[in-house]
Amino acid sequence: MKRLADALRPSLAHTASVVKPRLARLTSALRPGPGRSGPRPSRTWYFTASAATAGLALAAGAVAVAGPFDGAGQRTAERDRAVALTLARGADHDGGGVPAGGSDAVPSAPPVLRALGAAAEPAKSGKVPPSGIAGVLGPLLADPALGEGQAAAVVDVATGRRLYGTHSDQAFTPASTTKIATAVAALSALGPDHRLTTRTALEPDTGELVLVGGGDPTLTAHKASGGWASLRTLASGTAAALKKRGVDKVTLSYDTTLYSGPSRHPIGVNDNLAEVTALTADEGRTDNSSSGPVTRVADPAAEAARAFAGFLKDAGVKATPPGPSKATSRATTLASVSSPPLSDVVERMLTNSDNDIAEALARQTALASGQPGSFAGGAKAVAARLTKLGLPMRGASFHDGSGLDRDDRLTADLLTSLLATAADPARPGLRSVLTGLPVGGFTGTLAERYADGGAAGLIRAKTGTLTGVNSLAGTVVTKDGHLLTFAFLTSGTTDPQSAQSALDHTATTLANCGCG
């Protein structure tokens, strides 16, 4: 806590001069009243952006202690704030755990974003307008620690104007920043309220009980479900339905046919990702972790079915050892459990850089788009969804949903446009792309970054790290109150820690400069 308090001081000091004179007006503007509804006039943008700066800084202690999630995956502080304002809410591969708990209400991104009055336009191409930002960022991006090649783009969300760009239309290996594209595509295809359902089905002729996977990567077998769909609850409901039919012994099987194609990622067996299957519990983890790399079970679907059989036994129904099968259309659904809304699942994916969720969402996007639920189908569907949104897709290439595939390619222009589109008041269904971004110095994969330098709480960004690749893309509220999206991509880095530090320094400088 002392470290967090120390990190807060410079942040509060530099934001006070921006926020304090406007605080009374901000409080009034953000509080709904009689006859006041819908987006605020666009002239309030810079005031609300400044409020975001203050809100994130003031939220630091609460978020650090409570963590970003409650049981359903919503950021607790943001939900409390949304309720207070009577507003409706719409790996890195080295992990980044998230504590759990509650929090006091604090200003947060969703209410601020909902107050926007001007739609965020796609970043305009062309020459970079005259701005001091080039002089600030240019030398930082030339740091040898950033490898052989760099690309960058900075866009003003309120106007859609690109403030800075270097090689911004050149495609780079994006690593985990690919998850931003996956999130936008999934939300666009399925909607923020979509839920993923796991069910049990009883075959009328054979009496076979089939556990049918619905592709929910957050299904849990833990005793405390934390608000996620529970395999134990499904077993309890199934047992009750069977007993009503006078059945206390079943032949058990499991159905994973929702997905097709290879289940193993091209990287092979890896602690960052389980076999991609339509039925899995706790991501096939072999410990009690919920994020970060860990050894996975060899067959997640079979392991989940075995656990389910054990829960049935506890509920008074004996089951045979389970094997793979396929539920017929004549089977009767006995019980089901569903994930929280997709918006919450997206938040968890982005905050923890969760590769398992990312691959599941790519497949769900494929299925919603009439494509096979496979790596290839997901890649094709994600690209098609983003093209339909009118985003700059030149040079983009997708091969998975997580960014673990080194053949993925994205541009800085595309990443900043994805984030600006998610901030568009006309697209509230995409908002969880922004609220799920880790908060510098406090949550997810940025929990241990930005503690020094005055940018803690000001930067929300998705990280990306592969051998020779470091990337960072997100949003930042500048010293003069502008909300910007940014993307930094590098290639050929030789020291990942030095490259990460150089990118963090660049983002921190962007937050602290008055060059918007």
C-alpha positions in Angstrom: 0.0 0.0 0.0 2.9 2.4 0.7 4.1 1.8 -2.9 0.7 2.6 -4.2 0.4 5.7 -2.1 3.8 6.9 -3.3 2.7 6.2 -6.9 -0.4 8.3 -6.4 1.3 11.4 -5.2 2.8 12.6 -8.6 -0.3 11.6 -10.4 -2.6 13.6 -8.1 -0.2 16.5 -8.2 -0.2 16.9 -11.9 -3.9 16.3 -12.4 -5.0 18.7 -9.6 -4.3 21.7 -11.7 -6.4 20.4 -14.5 -9.3 19.0 -12.5 -9.8 21.2 -9.5 -11.2 24.4 -11.3 -13.7 22.2 -13.2 -14.8 19.8 -10.4 -18.0 21.5 -9.6 -19.1 21.7 -13.2 -18.0 18.1 -13.8 -20.1 16.8 -10.9 -23.1 18.6 -12.3 -22.5 17.4 -15.8 -22.1 13.8 -14.9 -25.1 13.5 -12.5 -28.3 12.8 -14.4 -31.2 15.0 -13.5 -34.7 15.8 -14.7 -34.8 16.1 -18.5 -31.1 15.2 -18.7 -30.4 11.9 -20.6 -28.3 10.6 -23.5 -24.9 11.9 -24.6 -23.7 15.1 -23.2 -22.8 18.0 -25.6 -19.4 17.5 -27.3 -17.9 20.6 -25.6 -17.9 18.6 -22.3 -15.4 16.1 -23.7 -12.3 17.7 -22.3 -13.9 18.2 -18.9 -14.9 14.6 -18.7 -11.5 13.4 -19.9 -10.0 15.4 -17.1 -12.4 13.7 -14.7 -11.2 10.3 -16.0 -7.7 11.3 -15.0 -8.8 12.3 -11.5 -11.0 9.3 -11.2 -8.4 6.7 -12.1 -5.9 8.3 -9.7 -8.4 8.5 -6.8 -9.5 4.9 -7.5 -6.0 3.6 -7.1 -6.2 2.5 -3.5 -9.6 0.9 -3.9 -8.7 -1.0 -7.1 -5.3 -2.2 -5.7 -7.0 -3.6 -2.7 -10.2 -4.9 -4.2 -9.1 -6.0 -7.6 -10.9 -5.2 -10.9 -13.6 -8.0 -10.7 -16.5 -9.0 -8.6 -18.2 -12.3 -9.2 -19.5 -11.6 -12.6 -16.3 -10.0 -14.0 -17.4 -6.4 -13.9 -15.0 -4.0 -12.4 -16.4 -3.4 -9.0 -15.4 0.2 -8.7 -16.9 0.9 -12.1 -20.2 -0.8 -11.3 -20.5 1.1 -8.0 -19.9 4.3 -9.7 -22.4 3.5 -12.5 -25.1 2.7 -9.9 -24.3 5.9 -8.0 -24.8 7.8 -11.3 -27.9 5.7 -12.2 -26.2 4.9 -15.5 -26.6 1.5 -17.2 -23.4 -0.3 -18.0 -23.7 -1.4 -21.3 -0.7 -12.7 -21.8 1.2 -10.9 -21.9 2.1 -14.5 -21.6 3.7 -14.0 -18.2 0.3 -13.7 -16.4 -0.8 -11.0 -14.1 -3.0 -12.2 -11.3 -6.0 -10.2 -10.1 -7.2 -10.2 -6.5 -10.9 -10.3 -5.7 -13.2 -8.3 -3.5 -15.3 -5.1 -3.3 -14.6 -1.4 -3.5 -16.0 1.9 -2.7 -17.6 3.8 -5.6 -15.2 6.0 -7.5 -15.1 7.8 -10.8 -14.3 5.5 -13.7 -14.1 5.0 -17.4 -17.5 3.8 -18.3 -19.5 6.8 -17.0 -17.0 9.2 -18.5 -17.2 7.4 -21.9 -20.9 7.4 -21.8 -20.8 11.2 -21.4 -19.1 11.7 -24.8 -21.0 13.9 -27.2 -18.8 13.5 -30.3 -18.5 10.2 -32.1 -15.0 8.8 -32.5 -14.2 8.7 -36.2 -11.6 6.3 -37.7 -8.2 7.8 -37.7 -7.7 9.9 -40.8 -4.7 9.0 -42.9 -2.4 11.5 -44.5 0.4 13.7 -43.2 0.8 14.1 -39.5 -0.4 17.6 -38.5 2.1 20.1 -37.1 2.4 19.2 -33.4 4.9 19.1 -30.6 4.1 15.4 -30.1 6.5 14.3 -32.9 9.3 16.0 -31.2 8.5 14.3 -27.9 7.9 10.7 -29.2 10.4 10.6 -32.0 13.5 10.3 -29.9 11.9 7.9 -27.5 10.9 5.5 -30.2 14.4 5.6 -31.6 15.7 4.0 -28.4 17.9 1.0 -29.5 16.1 -1.1 -26.9 13.1 -1.1 -29.2 14.8 -3.2 -31.8 15.2 -3.1 -35.5 11.8 -1.7 -36.4 9.1 0.4 -34.7 5.7 1.6 -35.7 3.5 4.1 -33.8 0.2 5.9 -34.0 -1.5 8.4 -31.7 -5.1 9.5 -32.3 -7.3 12.0 -30.5 -10.5 10.1 -29.7 -12.7 13.2 -29.6 -11.9 14.3 -33.2 -10.5 11.1 -34.8 -7.5 13.1 -35.9 -4.2 11.3 -36.0 -1.7 13.3 -34.0 1.3 11.2 -34.7 2.3 8.3 -36.9 5.5 6.6 -37.9 5.3 3.5 -40.1 1.7 3.4 -38.8 0.4 1.5 -41.9 3.2 -1.1 -41.8 2.2 -4.5 -40.5 4.0 -6.0 -37.5 3.7 -9.1 -35.4 1.3 -7.7 -32.7 1.6 -10.5 -30.0 -1.2 -10.1 -27.4 -2.5 -6.8 -28.7 -4.3 -9.1 -31.2 -6.8 -9.6 -28.4 -8.1 -6.1 -28.9 -9.1 -7.1 -32.4 -10.6 -10.4 -31.2 -12.6 -8.5 -28.6 -14.0 -6.0 -31.0 -14.9 -8.7 -33.5 -16.6 -10.9 -30.9 -18.7 -8.1 -29.4 -19.6 -7.0 -32.9 -20.7 -10.5 -33.9 -22.4 -11.6 -30.7 -23.3 -8.5 -28.7 -22.3 -7.6 -25.2 -25.1 -9.5 -23.5 -24.5 -12.9 -25.3 -23.9 -15.8 -22.9 -22.1 -19.1 -23.5 -24.1 -22.1 -22.3 -23.1 -25.6 -21.2 -25.9 -28.2 -20.9 -26.8 -31.8 -20.2 -29.0 -33.7 -22.6 -30.7 -37.1 -22.1 -31.1 -39.4 -25.1 -34.6 -40.8 -25.3 -33.7 -44.2 -26.7 -30.5 -45.2 -25.0 -30.8 -43.2 -21.8 -27.3 -41.8 -22.4 -26.5 -38.6 -20.6 -24.5 -36.2 -22.7 -22.5 -33.3 -21.3 -22.6 -30.8 -24.1 -19.9 -28.2 -24.4 -21.0 -24.7 -25.4 -17.5 -23.2 -25.7 -17.5 -21.4 -22.3 -13.8 -20.9 -21.4 -14.8 -19.6 -18.0 -16.7 -22.7 -16.8 -15.4 -23.7 -13.4 -15.3 -26.8 -11.3 -14.2 -24.9 -8.2 -16.4 -25.0 -5.1 -16.6 -21.2 -5.1 -17.6 -20.2 -8.7 -17.0 -16.5 -8.2 -20.0 -15.7 -10.4 -18.9 -17.8 -13.4 -20.8 -20.8 -14.7 -20.4 -23.7 -12.3 -19.9 -27.4 -13.3 -21.1 -28.3 -9.8 -24.3 -26.4 -10.3 -24.9 -28.1 -13.6 -24.4 -31.5 -11.9 -26.8 -30.7 -9.1 -29.5 -29.5 -11.5 -29.0 -32.6 -13.8 -29.2 -35.0 -10.8 -32.4 -33.4 -9.6 -33.9 -33.8 -13.1 -32.8 -37.4 -13.4 -34.2 -38.3 -9.9 -37.6 -36.9 -11.0 -37.5 -39.5 -13.8 -36.6 -42.2 -11.3 -33.0 -42.4 -12.7 -30.0 -42.8 -10.4 -27.5 -44.4 -12.7 -26.5 -43.2 -16.2 -24.1 -43.8 -19.1 -22.2 -40.5 -19.3 -20.6 -39.0 -22.4 -19.4 -35.6 -23.5 -19.9 -33.6 -26.7 -17.3 -31.2 -28.0 -18.4 -31.1 -31.6 -19.3 -27.4 -31.5 -15.6 -26.7 -32.5 -13.8 -28.3 -35.4 -10.2 -28.5 -36.7 -7.1 -28.9 -34.7 -7.5 -28.3 -30.9 -3.8 -27.6 -30.4 -2.4 -24.2 -31.2 0.5 -24.2 -33.7 2.9 -23.3 -30.9 2.3 -26.8 -29.5 2.0 -27.8 -25.9 2.5 -24.6 -23.9 1.7 -23.4 -20.4 0.1 -20.3 -21.9 -2.8 -22.1 -23.5 -4.8 -25.3 -23.1 -6.1 -27.5 -25.9 -8.9 -25.4 -27.5 -12.1 -27.4 -27.0 -15.8 -26.6 -26.6 -15.8 -28.2 -23.1 -13.3 -27.2 -20.5 -13.3 -26.4 -16.8 -10.9 -23.9 -15.3 -9.0 -23.7 -18.6 -7.5 -27.1 -17.9 -5.3 -25.7 -15.2 -3.5 -28.1 -12.9 -3.6 -25.7 -9.9 -6.0 -23.2 -8.4 -4.8 -20.3 -10.6 -7.1 -18.2 -12.8 -4.5 -16.5 -14.9 -1.0 -16.7 -16.1 1.0 -19.7 -17.4 0.7 -23.1 -15.8 0.8 -26.7 -16.8 -2.5 -27.8 -18.4 -4.2 -31.2 -18.5 -3.7 -33.2 -21.7 -7.4 -33.5 -22.5 -9.5 -30.7 -20.9 -12.8 -32.1 -22.1 -12.3 -35.5 -20.7 -11.0 -34.1 -17.4 -14.1 -31.8 -17.2 -16.4 -34.8 -17.8 -14.6 -36.9 -15.2 -15.1 -34.0 -12.7 -18.7 -33.8 -13.7 -19.2 -37.5 -13.0 -17.8 -37.0 -9.5 -20.3 -34.2 -8.9 -23.1 -36.3 -10.1 -22.1 -39.0 -7.7 -22.0 -36.5 -4.8 -25.6 -35.6 -5.8 -26.7 -39.3 -5.7 -26.4 -40.3 -9.4 -23.8 -42.9 -10.4 -22.2 -42.5 -13.9 -20.1 -44.6 -16.0 -16.6 -43.4 -17.0 -17.3 -40.7 -19.6 -16.3 -41.0 -23.3 -16.8 -38.7 -26.3 -20.1 -38.7 -28.2 -22.5 -36.3 -29.9 -26.0 -35.3 -28.6 -28.7 -35.9 -31.1 -31.5 -33.4 -31.9 -33.9 -35.7 -30.2 -32.1 -35.4 -26.8 -33.9 -33.6 -24.0 -32.0 -30.8 -22.2 -32.1 -31.5 -18.5 -30.1 -28.6 -17.1 -27.8 -25.8 -18.2 -25.5 -23.1 -16.9 -24.4 -19.9 -18.7 -21.4 -17.6 -18.5 -21.8 -14.0 -17.5 -22.5 -11.6 -20.4 -19.8 -11.5 -23.1 -18.9 -8.0 -22.0 -17.6 -9.4 -18.7 -15.8 -12.3 -20.4 -14.1 -9.8 -22.7 -13.0 -7.7 -19.7 -11.4 -10.8 -18.1 -9.7 -11.7 -21.3 -8.1 -8.3 -21.7 -7.2 -7.6 -18.1 -5.5 -10.9 -17.6 -4.3 -11.4 -21.3 -6.2 -14.7 -21.2 -5.2 -16.7 -24.2 -7.8 -19.5 -23.6 -10.7 -16.9 -23.6 -9.2 -15.3 -26.7 -9.2 -18.5 -28.7 -12.7 -19.3 -27.6 -14.0 -15.9 -28.6 -12.4 -16.2 -32.0 -14.3 -19.5 -32.5 -17.5 -18.1 -31.2 -17.1 -15.2 -33.7 -16.6 -17.8 -36.4 -19.8 -19.7 -35.5 -21.8 -16.5 -35.4 -20.5 -15.6 -38.9 -21.2 -18.9 -40.5 -17.6 -20.1 -40.4 -16.3 -23.4 -38.9 -15.3 -23.1 -35.2 -11.6 -23.6 -35.8 -8.4 -21.6 -35.8 -8.9 -20.9 -39.6 -12.6 -20.1 -39.2 -12.0 -17.7 -36.3 -9.2 -15.9 -38.2 -11.4 -15.4 -41.2 -14.4 -14.3 -39.2 -12.4 -11.8 -37.1 -11.0 -10.2 -40.3 -14.4 -10.0 -41.9 -16.1 -8.4 -38.9 -13.4 -5.7 -38.7 -13.6 -5.1 -42.4 -17.4 -4.6 -42.0 -16.7 -2.0 -39.3 -14.8 0.0 -41.9 -11.4 -0.3 -40.1 -8.1 0.0 -41.9 -7.3 -3.6 -42.7 -4.5 -3.2 -45.2 -1.6 -5.5 -44.2 -3.6 -7.2 -41.4 -3.5 -10.9 -41.1 -5.0 -13.2 -38.5 -4.1 -16.8 -37.6 -5.5 -17.1 -34.1 -7.4 -15.0 -31.5 -4.7 -14.7 -28.8 -1.7 -13.4 -30.7 0.5 -16.4 -29.8 0.9 -17.1 -33.5 3.9 -15.2 -34.9 2.3 -15.0 -38.3 -0.4 -12.6 -37.1 0.1 -9.1 -38.5 -1.5 -5.8 -37.4 -0.7 -2.1 -38.0 -0.6 0.7 -35.5 -3.3 2.4 -37.5 -5.6 -0.6 -37.1 -5.0 -0.8 -33.3 -5.7 2.9 -32.7 -8.8 2.7 -34.9 -10.1 -0.4 -33.0 -9.8 1.5 -29.7 -11.3 4.7 -31.1 -14.2 2.7 -32.4 -14.7 1.1 -29.0 -14.9 4.6 -27.6 -17.6 5.7 -30.1 -20.8 6.7 -28.2 -22.7 5.2 -31.2 -21.3 1.8 -30.4 -21.9 1.2 -26.6 -21.8 -2.6 -27.2 -18.0 -2.3 -27.7 -17.3 -0.4 -24.5 -15.9 -3.4 -22.5 -12.9 -3.3 -24.9 -11.9 -0.2 -23.1 -13.0 -1.0 -19.5 -11.2 -4.4 -19.8 -7.8 -2.8 -20.6 -5.4 -3.2 -17.6 -4.9 0.0 -15.6 -1.3 1.0 -15.3 0.1 0.4 -11.8 -3.0 -1.4 -10.5 -4.6 -4.3 -12.5 -3.9 -7.3 -14.6 -0.7 -7.4 -16.8 0.0 -3.7 -15.9 -0.2 -4.2 -12.1 3.5 -4.0 -11.6 4.2 -1.3 -14.3 3.8 2.5 -14.1 4.2 2.6 -10.4 6.8 5.3 -10.8 6.8 8.3 -13.2 3.4 9.8 -12.6 1.4 7.7 -15.0 -0.1 5.2 -12.6 -3.9 5.1 -13.2 -3.6 7.3 -16.3 -2.8 4.6 -18.8 -5.0 1.7 -19.8 -3.3 -0.6 -22.3 -3.0 -4.1 -23.7 0.5 -5.5 -23.6 2.1 -7.9 -26.1 5.3 -9.9 -25.7 6.9 -12.7 -27.8 10.5 -13.4 -28.4 11.8 -10.3 -30.3 8.4 -8.6 -30.1 7.1 -6.0 -27.7 3.9 -4.0 -28.2 1.6 -1.7 -26.3 -1.8 -0.3 -27.3 -4.4 1.5 -25.3 -5.7 4.8 -24.1 -4.2 7.7 -22.1 -5.5 10.9 -20.7 -2.9 13.6 -21.2 -1.9 16.4 -18.9 -4.0 18.9 -20.8 -7.1 16.6 -20.6 -7.2 14.9 -24.1 -8.2 11.3 -24.3 -5.9 9.6 -26.9 -5.5 6.1 -28.3 -2.0 4.9 -29.0 -0.2 1.9 -30.4 3.5 1.1 -30.3 4.8 -2.0 -32.2 8.4 -3.2 -32.3 10.3 -6.0 -33.9 13.8 -7.5 -33.4 14.1 -6.6 -29.7 16.8 -8.5 -27.9 16.1 -7.6 -24.3 12.4 -7.8 -23.5 12.7 -6.1 -20.2 14.6 -3.1 -21.6 12.1 -2.9 -24.5 9.2 -3.0 -22.1 10.7 -0.2 -20.0 11.3 1.9 -23.1 7.6 1.5 -24.2 6.4 2.3 -20.7 8.6 5.4 -20.7 7.1 6.5 -24.0 3.6 6.0 -22.8 4.3 7.8 -19.6 5.8 10.7 -21.5 2.7 10.9 -23.6 0.5 11.0 -20.5 2.6 13.8 -19.0 3.0 16.0 -22.0 0.7 18.8 -23.0 1.0 18.1 -26.6 -2.4 16.8 -27.6 
